[in-house]
Amino acid sequence: PSQFGFYCTPNNGGWSGTTSSFTSHPITTNLGTIGGEGGENWGVNPPTQSLASINGNLFLASTEYGEGKVVLVANEWPFYNPGSGYRINYGDNEQLVQNIWTWLLE
């Protein structure tokens, strides 16, 4: 939602890939490579911070809103446990999920 600094532009195509380029943030600590895929084009407005993009598509962002914290992960694949592709067993996706929970619960 726009009050959190996120916006979405529908996209008829899809994207997938990996990244090893991150904005410094507790969520990106100890990440080497993460991967994912999606079908929408997400963007952010200040003070929301883009933390990682995959092939030019926003993949990970965070903001603090009021007394809470909000994380945008542009797709659900890093959270899937079984299987192949860019799921939780790919690269540092599991570390990413752990970092998100740690930051949210601080």
C-alpha positions as CSV (number, residue, x, y, z in Angstrom):
1,P,0.0,0.0,0.0
2,S,1.1,3.5,-0.8
3,Q,1.1,4.6,2.9
4,F,4.0,2.2,3.4
5,G,5.9,3.5,0.4
6,F,5.3,0.6,-1.9
7,Y,3.5,0.6,-5.2
8,C,2.8,-2.0,-7.9
9,T,2.5,-1.8,-11.6
10,P,0.9,-4.9,-13.2
11,N,3.1,-6.7,-15.6
12,N,2.0,-9.4,-18.2
13,G,5.5,-10.9,-18.3
14,G,7.5,-12.6,-15.6
15,W,11.0,-12.3,-14.3
16,S,13.4,-14.6,-12.5
17,G,17.0,-14.7,-11.5
18,T,19.5,-14.1,-8.8
19,T,21.3,-11.2,-7.2
20,S,24.4,-10.8,-5.1
21,S,24.1,-7.0,-4.9
22,F,22.5,-5.6,-1.8
23,T,21.9,-2.4,0.1
24,S,23.4,-2.5,3.5
25,H,20.7,-3.4,6.1
26,P,20.2,-6.0,8.8
27,I,18.0,-8.0,6.4
28,T,20.9,-8.3,3.9
29,T,23.6,-9.3,6.5
30,N,25.5,-12.4,5.5
31,L,23.8,-12.8,2.1
32,G,25.9,-13.9,-0.8
33,T,23.3,-14.8,-3.4
34,I,19.5,-14.9,-3.3
35,G,17.1,-15.8,-6.1
36,G,13.5,-15.5,-6.9
37,E,10.9,-15.0,-9.6
38,G,7.8,-12.8,-10.0
39,G,5.3,-11.3,-12.3
40,E,4.6,-7.8,-11.0
41,N,6.7,-4.6,-11.1
42,W,7.1,-3.2,-7.6
43,G,8.6,0.2,-6.7
44,V,9.2,2.2,-3.6
45,N,8.9,5.8,-2.5
46,P,11.0,7.3,0.4
47,P,11.5,6.6,3.2
48,T,11.1,2.9,2.0
49,Q,14.4,1.5,1.1
50,S,15.1,-0.9,-1.8
51,L,17.4,-3.7,-0.5
52,A,17.7,-5.9,-3.6
53,S,16.6,-6.1,-7.2
54,I,16.7,-9.1,-9.6
55,N,17.2,-8.2,-13.3
56,G,16.0,-4.7,-12.7
57,N,12.9,-5.8,-10.8
58,L,12.5,-4.8,-7.1
59,F,12.7,-8.0,-5.0
60,L,13.3,-6.9,-1.4
61,A,12.4,-3.6,0.4
62,S,11.9,-2.4,3.9
63,T,10.5,0.5,5.9
64,E,9.5,1.5,9.4
65,Y,6.0,2.8,9.6
66,G,4.8,4.3,12.9
67,E,6.0,1.9,15.6
68,G,6.1,-1.1,13.2
69,K,8.3,-2.5,10.4
70,V,7.3,-3.6,7.0
71,V,9.1,-5.9,4.6
72,L,8.2,-6.4,0.9
73,V,9.4,-9.6,-0.7
74,A,8.2,-9.4,-4.3
75,N,7.3,-13.0,-4.5
76,E,6.8,-16.1,-2.3
77,W,9.4,-18.4,-3.7
78,P,12.1,-17.8,-1.0
79,F,9.6,-19.2,1.5
80,Y,9.0,-22.5,-0.1
81,N,10.8,-25.4,1.5
82,P,10.8,-28.3,-0.9
83,G,11.6,-28.4,-4.6
84,S,14.0,-26.8,-7.0
85,G,14.5,-23.4,-8.6
86,Y,14.8,-20.3,-6.4
87,R,13.1,-21.7,-3.3
88,I,14.4,-21.6,0.3
89,N,17.2,-24.1,-0.5
90,Y,18.6,-21.9,-3.2
91,G,21.7,-19.8,-2.3
92,D,21.2,-17.8,0.8
93,N,17.4,-17.7,0.6
94,E,17.1,-19.4,4.0
95,Q,19.4,-16.9,5.6
96,L,17.2,-14.1,4.0
97,V,14.1,-15.5,5.7
98,Q,15.9,-15.7,9.0
99,N,17.2,-12.2,8.7
100,I,13.7,-10.9,7.9
101,W,12.2,-12.5,11.0
102,T,15.1,-11.3,13.2
103,W,14.7,-7.7,12.0
104,L,10.9,-7.7,12.3
105,L,11.1,-9.1,15.9
106,E,13.8,-6.6,17.2
